[in-house]
Amino acid sequence: MNTPFSSRSCRRGPLVPSPDDKRRRPRRSRPSRDTIKDRVSIHERPKKVDARTEGGHWEGDLIICKRTRPVLVLHERKSRVTLAARLAGKTAAETISVMLAVFARIEPALRKSITFDNDTAFAQHALLRTMRAMTTWFCDAYASWQKGGIENANGRLRRWLPRQIDIDKVSDEEIQDIVITANLTPRKCLGFKTPFQAILKELGKDVQIRFT
């Protein structure tokens, strides 16, 4: 890469452009949000979703480690339940295939909407509307803080899945063990209940878990 500190630049002088540099025109990359059709802004999301007063509203994201195979992370906003699945690749087709399979196993009452960032891996989000009756929302560009629940969940998972880890050396069973550990950790924001307990309560099942 030709940087002001590369050997090529140093031979010319670090701040003296070559004639070729003058003729170059910067290439404009199309913002990813323009390649995602039928995206609806997070600003149109109902206040009850923002307030976490109703279950069934999710956030989705990808965790990228050393290898190119990402991990899809899904986070339920009210209960803080986190789900994760390794993907074969970062294509929109692979991402939606796994999401459809995951949400097919979840009670319809707990799959009402999902919020994404503008990664083109989520470009086929409309299939969640037609096949799972879920509303989809998208954050503003470069505003990942707008889906703070999953950003927090990703931070927890990063304790076991740091960026430098070779994800291909982590088995699917190990990934699920990590997810279970996260979901069995009591949270202050849940009155020291676990996310598993909170999601079961949404289904009318009050479960007590002992940690002794």
C-alpha positions as CSV (number, residue, x, y, z in Angstrom):
1,M,0.0,0.0,0.0
2,N,1.4,3.4,-0.9
3,T,1.3,5.5,2.2
4,P,3.2,8.7,3.1
5,F,5.6,6.5,5.0
6,S,6.2,3.8,2.4
7,S,9.5,3.3,0.8
8,R,8.2,4.6,-2.6
9,S,7.1,7.8,-0.9
10,C,10.3,8.3,1.0
11,R,12.3,8.1,-2.3
12,R,10.2,11.0,-3.7
13,G,9.9,12.8,-0.4
14,P,7.0,12.0,1.9
15,L,4.7,14.8,0.8
16,V,5.5,15.2,-2.9
17,P,2.9,13.5,-5.1
18,S,3.9,11.8,-8.3
19,P,2.4,12.9,-11.7
20,D,0.3,9.7,-11.6
21,D,-1.1,10.7,-8.2
22,K,-2.4,14.0,-9.7
23,R,-4.3,12.1,-12.4
24,R,-6.0,9.7,-10.0
25,R,-9.6,10.4,-9.0
26,P,-10.9,8.9,-5.7
27,R,-13.3,6.1,-6.2
28,R,-16.6,6.6,-4.5
29,S,-17.9,3.5,-2.8
30,R,-21.7,3.2,-2.8
31,P,-23.0,3.3,0.8
32,S,-24.2,-0.2,1.8
33,R,-27.6,1.2,2.9
34,D,-28.3,1.9,-0.8
35,T,-27.8,-1.7,-1.7
36,I,-30.4,-2.9,0.9
37,K,-33.8,-2.7,-0.6
38,D,-37.0,-1.8,1.4
39,R,-35.0,-0.8,4.5
40,V,-37.1,1.0,7.1
41,S,-35.3,3.4,9.5
42,I,-35.0,2.7,13.1
43,H,-36.6,6.1,13.7
44,E,-39.9,4.5,12.7
45,R,-39.6,1.8,15.3
46,P,-42.4,2.0,17.9
47,K,-41.5,3.4,21.3
48,K,-42.5,0.2,23.1
49,V,-39.6,-1.6,21.3
50,D,-37.2,1.1,22.4
51,A,-38.5,0.8,26.0
52,R,-38.1,-3.0,26.1
53,T,-41.6,-3.4,27.5
54,E,-42.6,-6.1,25.0
55,G,-40.9,-9.3,24.2
56,G,-40.1,-10.6,20.8
57,H,-38.0,-7.8,19.4
58,W,-34.5,-8.7,18.3
59,E,-31.3,-7.3,17.1
60,G,-28.9,-9.0,14.7
61,D,-25.2,-8.7,14.0
62,L,-22.1,-10.6,12.9
63,I,-19.0,-11.3,14.9
64,I,-15.8,-11.5,12.8
65,C,-12.8,-13.4,14.1
66,K,-9.5,-14.4,12.5
67,R,-11.1,-16.5,9.7
68,T,-13.6,-15.3,7.2
69,R,-16.5,-17.4,8.6
70,P,-18.5,-15.1,10.8
71,V,-20.8,-15.9,13.7
72,L,-24.3,-14.7,13.5
73,V,-25.5,-13.2,16.8
74,L,-29.2,-12.6,17.6
75,H,-30.2,-10.8,20.8
76,E,-33.7,-10.4,22.2
77,R,-34.1,-6.9,23.6
78,K,-36.3,-7.5,26.7
79,S,-35.0,-10.8,28.1
80,R,-31.4,-10.2,26.9
81,V,-31.3,-13.8,25.5
82,T,-28.5,-14.2,23.0
83,L,-28.4,-16.8,20.2
84,A,-25.4,-17.5,17.9
85,A,-24.6,-19.7,14.9
86,R,-21.6,-20.0,12.8
87,L,-22.1,-19.1,9.1
88,A,-20.4,-20.8,6.1
89,G,-19.8,-17.3,4.7
90,K,-20.8,-13.7,4.8
91,T,-23.3,-13.7,1.9
92,A,-26.8,-12.4,2.3
93,A,-28.1,-15.8,1.1
94,E,-26.3,-17.7,3.9
95,T,-27.2,-15.1,6.5
96,I,-30.9,-15.2,5.8
97,S,-31.0,-19.0,5.5
98,V,-29.6,-19.4,9.0
99,M,-31.9,-16.7,10.4
100,L,-35.0,-18.3,8.9
101,A,-34.0,-21.6,10.4
102,V,-33.4,-20.1,13.9
103,F,-36.6,-18.2,14.0
104,A,-38.6,-21.1,12.7
105,R,-37.8,-22.8,16.1
106,I,-39.0,-19.8,18.1
107,E,-42.5,-19.2,19.3
108,P,-44.3,-16.7,17.0
109,A,-45.1,-14.5,20.0
110,L,-41.3,-14.1,20.5
111,R,-40.4,-13.1,16.9
112,K,-42.0,-9.8,16.2
113,S,-39.2,-7.6,14.8
114,I,-35.5,-7.4,14.4
115,T,-33.1,-4.4,14.0
116,F,-29.9,-4.5,11.9
117,D,-27.0,-2.3,10.9
118,N,-26.4,-1.6,7.2
119,D,-24.2,-4.6,6.5
120,T,-25.2,-6.1,3.1
121,A,-25.2,-9.5,4.8
122,F,-28.7,-8.5,5.9
123,A,-29.8,-7.5,2.4
124,Q,-32.4,-10.3,2.1
125,H,-34.2,-9.2,5.3
126,A,-37.5,-9.0,3.5
127,L,-37.8,-12.8,3.7
128,L,-38.2,-12.4,7.4
129,R,-41.2,-10.4,6.8
130,T,-42.8,-12.7,4.3
131,M,-41.8,-16.1,5.9
132,R,-41.6,-15.3,9.6
133,A,-44.0,-12.2,9.9
134,M,-41.2,-10.1,11.4
135,T,-40.8,-6.4,10.9
136,T,-37.3,-5.3,10.1
137,W,-35.6,-2.0,11.1
138,F,-32.2,-0.6,10.1
139,C,-29.9,1.7,12.1
140,D,-28.5,4.9,10.7
141,A,-25.2,4.6,8.9
142,Y,-22.2,4.3,11.3
143,A,-24.6,4.3,14.3
144,S,-24.1,0.9,15.8
145,W,-24.9,2.4,19.3
146,Q,-28.5,2.4,18.1
147,K,-28.5,-1.4,18.6
148,G,-26.8,-1.2,22.0
149,G,-28.3,-4.5,23.3
150,I,-26.4,-6.7,20.8
151,E,-23.3,-4.6,21.0
152,N,-23.2,-5.4,24.7
153,A,-24.0,-9.1,23.9
154,N,-21.1,-9.1,21.4
155,G,-18.8,-7.7,24.1
156,R,-19.7,-10.6,26.4
157,L,-19.2,-13.2,23.7
158,R,-15.8,-11.6,22.8
159,R,-14.5,-12.8,26.2
160,W,-14.5,-16.3,24.6
161,L,-14.3,-15.3,21.0
162,P,-11.7,-12.5,20.7
163,R,-10.9,-11.1,17.3
164,Q,-7.6,-12.9,17.0
165,I,-9.0,-16.4,17.6
166,D,-9.0,-18.9,14.7
167,I,-12.8,-19.5,14.6
168,D,-12.3,-22.6,12.5
169,K,-10.7,-24.2,15.5
170,V,-13.8,-23.6,17.7
171,S,-16.4,-26.3,17.3
172,D,-20.1,-25.6,17.0
173,E,-20.6,-27.3,20.3
174,E,-18.1,-25.0,22.0
175,I,-19.9,-21.9,20.5
176,Q,-23.2,-23.2,21.9
177,D,-21.6,-23.8,25.3
178,I,-20.5,-20.1,25.3
179,V,-24.0,-19.0,24.4
180,I,-25.5,-21.1,27.2
181,T,-23.0,-19.7,29.7
182,A,-24.0,-16.1,28.7
183,N,-27.7,-16.9,29.0
184,L,-27.3,-18.5,32.4
185,T,-25.5,-15.5,33.9
186,P,-27.8,-13.4,36.2
187,R,-28.2,-9.8,35.1
188,K,-28.7,-6.8,37.4
189,C,-31.0,-5.2,34.7
190,L,-33.2,-8.3,35.0
191,G,-33.4,-8.2,38.8
192,F,-30.6,-10.8,39.0
193,K,-32.6,-13.3,36.9
194,T,-30.9,-15.0,34.0
195,P,-31.9,-14.3,30.3
196,F,-33.2,-17.8,30.1
197,Q,-35.5,-17.2,33.1
198,A,-36.6,-13.9,31.6
199,I,-37.5,-15.4,28.2
200,L,-39.4,-18.2,29.8
201,K,-41.4,-15.7,31.9
202,E,-42.5,-14.1,28.6
203,L,-44.0,-17.5,27.8
204,G,-45.8,-17.7,31.1
205,K,-43.2,-20.1,32.7
206,D,-41.6,-18.9,35.9
207,V,-38.5,-21.1,36.3
208,Q,-36.2,-21.0,39.3
209,I,-32.5,-21.8,38.8
210,R,-30.1,-22.6,41.6
211,F,-26.4,-21.8,41.3
212,T,-25.3,-23.7,44.4
